[in-house]
């Protein structure tokens, strides 16, 4: 005898369990600002003697770090949320895959729109991925090269 459970959502013949309270609590703790990778990038920039502003809401996409004198905006993206191509951290959850695919596609489209808008305003845009912050010396070299080019501009 089959019994229908009211806590199971049915879509197109498949049944998927709703997110658990534990998962919801975990996801609610994920921050948008002042994340670990972002703080590592800010620390490197500060050690390089650069001064910056954070989360400028008047700019498209509210870049995580803005270097006004260099006209450079930096986004520090989480590999999972922003779908870093080829990165092992950009996995897709096994449940509710359509929900996650839609959510990730919207994130990537929003990122692309913000970057285009910033470039149209004359800003240079740099994306630093979460996995890049694990090797601080390589990230420091990359930032030095990219930002050195900015300082040479008139």
C-alpha positions, 0 to 999 in steps of 0.5 A: 500500500502506497501512501503519499507523503505531504512533505515531498514535492513532486515535479514532473513525476519525480519526488525530491525531499525538501531541504532539511533544516540542518542544510537550511541553517548551514546555507544561512550562515554563508556570508556575502561580504567579508568572506575569508577569501575576500579578506585574504585579497584585501590583506595582500592589497594592503601589504602592497601599499594599495588603498581601496574601498569595499562593496561600492553599491553605486557601481554595477554589481557592487564590486567586493574591492574597488581601487578608485585611483587605478579605476579597477574593480575586483570581484572575489568569487566563490568557486561553488556559487559563481561556477569557476570553470574546471574547478573541483570546488564548483560541484553541483548538489545531487538533490534538486539539480534543476533548482541549483542549475537555475540558480547558478545560471542566474549568478553567472549571468548577473556576474557577466552583466555587472562586468560588462557594465563596469567595463562600459564605464571605463573600469578594469575588472579583475575576478579572483577565484576562491581557490586562487586564495589558497596560494597567496604567493601566486595570487600576490604575483598575479595582483602585482602584474595586473595592478602594475599595468594599471599604475603605468597608465596615464 
